[in-house]
Amino acid sequence: MNASANTDATKKYVLAVPEPALGDTHPEELPLSGDNRGPQDDGHLGEVDDNDSDGEQSVSAEPLGTLPFKKKLNNLPYITFFTIGIGLLWPWNCILSASQYFKHDIFKDTSIWAKIFTSSMMSFSTISSMLFNIYLAKRQYKYSRRVINGLTWEIVVFVIMCFFTILHFLLPKWFNFFFIMTLVVISSMGTAMTQNGIMAIANVFGSEYSQGVMVGQAVAGVLPSLVLFALAFIGNSSVSTTGGILLYFFTTTFVVTVCVAMFSVSKISRKVKDGWNTEDGRISDVLLGSLRSNEEEIRVVGRIDQVDDEDHLNNSDDNGDDGEELKLKVPFEVLFAKLKYLVLSIFTTFVVTLVFPVFASATYVTGLPLTNAQYIPLIFTLWNLGDLYGRVIADWPMFRDQRFTPRKTFIYSLLRVTAIPLFLMFTAVTSSSSGDEDHNGSIVVDLCYMLLQFLFGVTNGHVISMSFMKVPEQLDNDDEKEAAGGFTNVFVSTGLALGSIISYVFVFIIDSIIR
């Protein structure tokens, strides 16, 4: 498929099997099966077998990729990926959008904790996510369990956050700061775990499902910022603020709980697991094909999980990833050879994007009849709307065309750097405005800045969504696609980590401009 895939470097796989699986069995004795492995070999990814449960929804025979977005939402697996995409990024956007609440209500604006909160939150989140993603990427199994565990961690974090909102005034500022950072770290690890699992599954299902996750993430950005923007008009009393933010965190808990329910009802993990069932003979095709290939060097190693008896194996399909698993361990160099432009696009995009929250929190209104407490959530909302629009248009045929190569996507991501000087210019222009009482500036300045933030969001969502959608197209089999879920997430978290560190530099630059 990809030219780089033909090199020797991309032909070395590691096959990890349970030790008993090859102990007494020769390849010639394994039964052959005419079935194909993956769910995407069905001709139409959205179709459901007659043998599937009644709860699974049949869809049109028309390929999912050709359907408009509204019709895609009638496809149960697609709506599941879409919903989990919402739950995947909602917690991060919830904390990010609530940064003004933390800085104003908890850390009282002028304290050192308030000044470093946004950059610290991003650094704690992205660095912990990067390290955890590297850990997960080396363990290419139990993807379904990761989805559930990650979502559960998020629920626990935001239940605690609800209690913290009520009790924070009893504690010193330094304790509140580090307690929030601890919750941020746990939340980021939960997000990393969920994203690692769901993208591995989505890659196997196909690029349309990857786009479903991407669009869901963008919706997760829009809704929390809209809620926060609305809360800015409720009033300035501490009672109103506390009640509103408490509802905000409780809503996050509810959204993530819905994701857990959707994942369980749709049983998309079972469909992926069925492709590896050793009892129905499907895995023999993969094993024999790999062992007999003259083009690939296979090394048999170790085990992943063993089972005690046959009954445990029979029940493994209903219990997610329990039981024996047969996996091709795909080295990182193989994935990088095929995906280098795409993962570098993801990395570059997030590095550049992480300066956005710093500018959004420090650029003030000049002419519009809004306070800064209302204007800043509006900017977050516009950016997230742009991000959503960019992810939706990534599914247009012109962007999915093979002529829009991964290399062009990478160049596109580099061009986004040109927005940073424009952000600095607007910050300098608006730094003299308090935004709360005097509106002596130009409305045109505010509108141009809002347009810039919207377009910056569009390019972010566009590049990210296109990059993830092109990943399955560059890979040759389901093992590579599953492994790519963790591999791409390493570049997501690394880009976010570097971007958050760079954002500290811009904090001091902006502070010097304002002074």
C-alpha positions in Angstrom: 0.0 0.0 0.0 2.7 2.5 1.0 6.0 2.6 -0.7 7.9 2.6 2.5 6.1 -0.6 3.5 8.3 -2.5 1.1 11.6 -1.9 2.8 13.2 -4.5 5.0 12.7 -2.3 8.0 9.0 -2.6 7.7 8.9 -6.4 7.4 10.0 -7.4 10.9 7.1 -8.3 13.1 7.1 -9.9 16.5 4.4 -12.5 17.1 3.3 -12.7 20.7 1.3 -15.8 21.5 0.2 -17.7 24.6 2.9 -20.3 25.3 0.5 -23.3 25.2 -0.8 -22.2 21.8 2.3 -23.3 19.9 3.6 -25.8 22.4 2.0 -28.9 21.0 0.8 -27.6 17.7 2.5 -27.4 14.3 1.4 -24.8 11.8 0.3 -27.5 9.4 -2.2 -28.8 12.0 -4.0 -25.5 12.4 -7.5 -25.5 10.8 -8.0 -23.2 7.9 -11.0 -20.9 7.6 -12.5 -19.0 4.8 -13.6 -16.2 7.1 -11.8 -12.9 7.1 -10.4 -11.5 10.3 -11.5 -8.0 10.8 -14.8 -6.3 11.0 -13.8 -4.1 8.1 -13.6 -7.1 5.7 -17.3 -7.2 5.5 -17.6 -5.0 2.5 -19.6 -2.4 4.5 -18.3 -1.6 7.9 -21.7 -0.5 9.2 -23.4 -3.8 8.4 -24.3 -6.2 11.2 -24.5 -10.0 11.0 -27.8 -11.7 11.3 -26.3 -13.6 14.2 -25.6 -10.4 16.1 -27.8 -9.4 19.0 -31.1 -7.7 18.5 -29.8 -4.6 20.1 -27.4 -4.0 17.2 -28.7 -1.8 14.5 -28.7 -2.6 10.9 -27.9 0.2 8.4 -28.1 0.9 4.8 -26.0 -1.2 2.4 -24.5 2.1 1.2 -20.8 2.5 2.4 -20.6 4.5 5.5 -18.0 6.9 4.0 -20.5 8.1 1.4 -23.3 8.9 3.8 -23.9 12.4 5.1 -23.2 13.0 8.8 -26.8 12.8 9.9 -27.3 9.4 8.3 -24.0 8.2 9.9 -25.6 8.8 13.3 -28.1 6.0 12.5 -25.2 3.6 12.6 -24.9 2.2 16.1 -21.1 1.6 16.0 -20.5 5.0 14.5 -22.7 6.8 17.1 -20.8 4.8 19.8 -17.4 6.1 18.5 -18.9 9.6 18.2 -20.2 9.5 21.8 -16.9 8.2 23.2 -15.2 10.9 21.3 -17.3 13.4 23.2 -16.5 11.7 26.6 -12.9 11.5 25.6 -12.2 15.2 25.4 -15.0 16.6 27.5 -13.1 16.3 30.8 -10.0 18.1 29.4 -12.1 20.9 27.9 -14.1 21.1 31.1 -11.0 21.8 33.2 -9.5 24.1 30.5 -12.7 26.1 30.1 -13.1 26.4 33.8 -9.6 27.9 34.2 -11.1 31.4 34.8 -13.1 30.0 37.7 -10.1 28.4 39.3 -8.0 31.5 38.8 -10.6 34.0 40.0 -12.7 32.1 42.7 -10.0 29.8 44.2 -6.7 31.6 43.6 -8.0 35.2 43.6 -6.5 36.4 40.3 -3.3 38.1 41.6 -1.7 35.2 43.5 1.2 33.3 42.0 -1.0 30.3 41.8 -3.5 32.1 39.6 -0.7 33.3 37.2 0.8 29.9 36.7 -2.4 27.9 36.8 -3.2 27.5 33.1 0.3 26.6 32.0 0.8 24.3 35.0 -2.4 22.6 34.3 -1.4 22.0 30.7 2.1 20.8 31.7 0.9 18.4 34.4 -1.7 17.0 32.0 0.3 16.6 28.9 3.5 15.3 30.5 1.7 12.7 32.5 -0.3 11.8 29.4 2.8 11.5 27.3 4.5 9.1 29.8 1.4 7.0 30.2 0.9 6.8 26.5 4.4 5.5 26.0 3.7 2.9 28.6 0.5 1.9 26.9 1.9 1.9 23.4 4.4 -0.8 24.3 1.5 -3.1 25.5 -0.5 -3.8 22.4 -3.5 -5.6 23.9 -6.6 -5.2 26.2 -7.8 -2.2 24.2 -11.4 -2.6 25.2 -10.6 -2.8 28.9 -8.6 0.4 28.6 -11.7 2.2 27.2 -13.8 1.3 30.2 -11.1 1.8 32.8 -10.2 5.2 31.4 -13.8 6.4 31.5 -14.2 5.1 35.0 -11.2 7.1 36.2 -12.7 10.3 34.7 -16.0 9.6 36.6 -14.1 9.3 39.9 -12.1 12.5 39.2 -15.1 14.7 38.5 -17.1 13.3 41.5 -14.2 14.4 43.7 -14.1 17.8 41.8 -17.8 18.4 42.7 -17.0 18.0 46.4 -13.9 20.1 46.1 -15.9 23.0 44.6 -17.9 23.1 47.8 -15.1 22.7 50.3 -12.1 24.4 48.7 -12.4 27.5 50.9 -11.5 25.4 53.9 -8.0 24.7 52.5 -5.0 26.8 51.8 -4.3 28.0 48.3 -1.1 25.9 47.9 -2.9 22.7 48.9 -5.8 23.5 46.5 -3.3 24.0 43.7 -1.5 20.7 44.1 -4.7 18.9 44.8 -6.2 20.1 41.5 -3.0 19.2 39.7 -3.2 15.7 41.1 -6.8 15.4 39.8 -5.6 16.8 36.4 -2.9 14.1 36.2 -5.4 11.3 37.0 -7.8 12.7 34.5 -5.2 12.9 31.8 -4.1 9.3 32.4 -7.8 8.3 32.1 -8.1 10.2 28.8 -4.9 8.6 27.5 -6.1 5.1 28.4 -9.5 5.7 26.7 -8.0 7.3 23.6 -5.4 4.5 23.2 -8.1 1.9 23.3 -10.8 3.6 21.2 -8.4 4.7 18.5 -7.0 1.2 18.2 -10.5 -0.2 17.7 -11.5 2.7 15.4 -8.5 2.0 13.2 -9.6 -1.5 12.7 -13.2 -0.5 11.9 -12.0 2.1 9.3 -11.3 5.8 8.7 -14.9 6.8 9.0 -15.0 5.6 12.6 -11.8 7.5 13.3 -13.5 10.6 12.0 -16.4 9.9 14.3 -14.1 10.0 17.3 -12.6 13.2 16.0 -15.9 14.9 15.5 -17.1 13.8 19.0 -14.0 15.3 20.5 -14.8 18.6 18.8 -18.3 18.5 20.1 -16.8 18.0 23.5 -15.0 21.2 23.1 -18.0 23.3 22.0 -20.5 22.2 24.6 -18.5 22.9 27.8 -17.4 26.3 26.5 -21.0 27.2 25.6 -22.1 26.2 29.1 -19.4 28.3 30.6 -20.2 31.3 28.3 -23.8 31.1 29.5 -22.8 30.9 33.1 -20.9 34.1 32.7 -24.2 36.0 32.4 -25.8 34.4 35.5 -24.2 36.8 37.9 -21.0 37.4 39.8 -22.0 36.2 43.3 -20.0 33.4 44.7 -23.2 31.4 45.2 -24.1 31.6 41.5 -20.5 30.8 40.5 -20.3 27.8 42.8 -23.7 26.4 41.8 -22.9 26.8 38.1 -19.5 25.2 38.2 -20.9 22.4 40.3 -23.5 21.7 37.7 -20.7 21.9 35.1 -18.6 19.2 36.8 -21.7 17.0 37.4 -22.6 17.2 33.7 -19.2 16.0 32.9 -19.7 13.0 35.1 -23.0 12.2 33.5 -21.6 12.5 29.9 -18.8 10.0 30.7 -21.2 7.6 32.3 -23.3 7.7 29.1 -20.1 6.8 27.2 -19.6 3.7 29.3 -23.2 2.6 28.7 -22.9 3.1 24.9 -19.7 1.1 24.7 -21.3 -1.8 26.6 -24.5 -1.7 24.5 -22.9 -1.5 21.1 -20.5 -4.4 21.8 -18.0 -3.0 19.3 -15.2 -4.6 21.4 -16.7 -8.0 20.9 -16.7 -7.5 17.1 -13.0 -6.8 17.1 -12.3 -9.7 19.5 -14.2 -12.1 17.3 -11.6 -11.5 14.6 -9.0 -13.1 17.0 -11.1 -16.0 18.2 -8.8 -19.1 18.1 -11.8 -21.4 18.3 -13.4 -20.4 15.0 -10.2 -20.9 13.1 -9.9 -17.4 11.8 -6.6 -16.8 13.5 -5.1 -19.7 11.6 -5.2 -17.7 8.4 -3.1 -14.9 10.0 -0.7 -17.3 11.7 -0.1 -19.5 8.7 0.1 -16.6 6.3 2.7 -14.9 8.6 4.8 -18.1 9.1 4.8 -19.0 5.4 5.5 -15.5 4.1 8.8 -15.1 2.3 8.7 -11.4 2.8 8.3 -11.1 6.6 10.6 -12.3 9.4 8.5 -13.6 12.3 9.8 -14.2 15.8 7.7 -16.2 18.2 7.9 -14.8 21.7 6.4 -15.1 25.2 2.8 -14.8 26.1 0.2 -12.1 26.8 -2.4 -13.9 28.9 -3.1 -17.5 29.7 -6.3 -19.1 30.7 -6.9 -21.9 33.2 -9.5 -23.8 31.3 -11.6 -24.0 28.2 -14.7 -22.5 29.8 -12.8 -19.3 30.6 -11.8 -19.1 26.9 -15.4 -19.6 25.8 -16.6 -16.7 28.0 -13.8 -14.3 26.9 -15.9 -12.8 24.0 -18.4 -11.5 26.5 -15.9 -10.2 28.9 -13.9 -7.8 26.7 -10.2 -8.8 26.5 -10.0 -11.6 29.0 -8.6 -14.9 27.9 -6.1 -15.9 25.4 -5.0 -13.4 22.8 -2.8 -13.8 19.7 -1.2 -10.5 18.7 1.3 -9.4 16.2 3.7 -7.0 18.0 4.4 -4.2 15.6 7.7 -2.4 16.2 7.6 1.4 16.4 10.1 1.8 13.5 7.6 -0.1 11.2 4.8 2.3 12.1 7.0 5.4 11.9 8.2 4.4 8.4 4.6 4.3 7.2 3.1 7.1 9.3 5.9 9.6 9.7 4.3 12.6 7.9 0.9 12.0 9.7 2.3 11.7 13.2 4.6 14.7 12.6 1.5 16.6 11.5 -0.3 15.6 14.7 2.8 16.6 16.8 3.3 19.9 15.1 -0.4 20.9 15.3 -0.6 20.3 19.0 2.6 22.1 19.7 1.3 25.2 18.0 -2.2 24.9 19.3 -1.1 24.9 23.0 -0.3 28.6 22.8 -4.0 29.2 22.2 -5.3 29.1 25.8 -2.6 31.5 27.0 -3.6 34.1 24.4 -7.3 33.4 24.9 -7.0 34.2 28.6 -4.9 37.3 28.2 -6.4 39.1 25.2 -9.1 41.5 26.4 -12.3 43.0 24.9 -11.9 46.6 23.6 -15.2 47.6 21.9 -17.9 44.9 22.3 -20.4 45.4 25.2 -19.0 42.4 27.2 -16.9 42.0 30.3 -13.7 40.0 30.2 -15.4 37.2 32.2 -17.9 37.0 29.3 -15.5 37.7 26.4 -12.9 35.0 27.3 -15.4 32.1 27.3 -16.8 33.5 24.0 -13.3 33.2 22.5 -13.0 29.6 23.8 -16.4 28.9 22.2 -15.4 30.3 18.8 -12.2 28.4 18.8 -14.0 25.2 19.6 -16.7 25.8 16.9 -13.9 26.3 14.4 -12.3 23.1 15.6 -15.6 21.2 15.1 -16.1 22.7 11.6 -12.6 21.7 10.7 -13.1 18.1 11.7 -16.4 17.8 9.9 -15.0 19.2 6.6 -12.1 16.7 6.8 -14.5 14.1 5.5 -15.1 16.0 2.2 -13.9 14.0 -0.8 -11.3 16.7 -1.8 -9.5 16.2 1.5 -9.8 12.4 1.4 -8.4 12.2 -2.1 -5.1 10.4 -2.4 -3.6 13.5 -4.0 -3.9 15.3 -0.6 -0.9 13.3 0.6 0.4 12.9 4.1 3.3 15.1 3.1 1.0 17.9 2.1 -0.8 17.5 5.4 2.5 18.0 7.3 3.2 21.2 5.3 -0.3 22.4 6.2 0.4 21.8 9.9 3.7 23.8 9.7 1.9 26.9 8.2 -0.2 27.3 11.3 2.9 28.8 13.1 2.1 32.1 11.2 -0.8 32.7 13.5 1.4 33.3 16.6 2.7 36.7 15.5 -0.9 37.8 14.9 -1.9 36.7 18.4 0.9 38.7 19.9 -0.2 41.7 17.9 -3.8 41.5 19.2 -2.6 41.0 22.7 -0.4 44.1 22.5 -3.3 46.2 21.0 -5.8 45.1 23.6 -3.6 45.1 26.7 -4.5 48.6 27.8 -8.2 47.7 28.0 -9.7 46.5 31.2 -12.8 45.2 29.4 -15.0 45.5 32.4 -16.1 49.2 32.3 -14.4 51.1 29.5 -15.0 50.2 25.9 -13.0 52.8 24.1 -11.4 50.5 21.6 -12.6 49.4 18.2 -15.2 46.7 17.7 -13.4 45.8 14.5 -10.4 44.8 16.5 -12.5 42.4 18.6 -14.2 41.0 15.5 -10.9 40.4 13.7 -9.5 38.7 16.8 -12.6 36.5 17.0 -12.2 35.6 13.3 -8.5 34.7 13.8 -9.4 32.4 16.8 -12.1 30.7 14.7 -9.8 30.1 11.8 -7.1 28.8 14.1 -9.6 26.4 15.5 -10.6 25.3 12.0 -7.1 24.5 11.0 -6.5 22.6 14.2 -9.5 20.3 13.8 -8.9 20.0 10.0 -5.3 18.8 10.3 -5.9 16.5 13.3 -8.9 14.8 11.8 -7.3 14.4 8.3 -4.2 12.9 9.9 -6.1 10.3 12.0 -8.4 9.4 9.1 -5.4 8.8 6.8 -3.7 6.5 9.3 -5.6 3.2 8.5 -5.1 3.9 4.8 -1.3 3.7 5.2 -1.3 0.4 7.0 -1.5 -3.2 5.8 -3.3 -5.2 8.4 -5.3 -5.0 11.6 -2.3 -5.6 13.9 -0.7 -2.4 12.5 -3.9 -0.5 12.8 -4.5 -1.5 16.5 -0.8 -0.7 17.3 -1.2 2.6 15.5 -3.8 3.7 18.1 -1.2 3.8 20.8 1.6 5.0 18.5 -0.3 8.1 17.3 -1.3 8.9 20.8 2.4 9.1 21.8 2.8 11.9 19.3 -0.4 13.6 20.5 0.8 13.7 24.1 4.4 14.6 23.1 3.1 17.5 21.1 0.9 18.6 23.9 3.7 18.3 26.4 6.1 20.3 24.3 3.4 22.9 23.5 2.6 23.3 27.2 6.2 23.9 28.1 6.5 26.5 25.3 3.4 28.1 26.6 5.3 29.2 29.7 7.6 31.3 27.5 4.5 33.0 26.1 3.1 33.6 29.6 6.2 35.7 30.4 6.1 37.4 26.9 2.5 38.4 27.4 3.1 39.5 30.9 5.9 41.8 29.7 3.6 43.2 27.0 0.8 43.9 29.4 3.1 45.6 31.8 
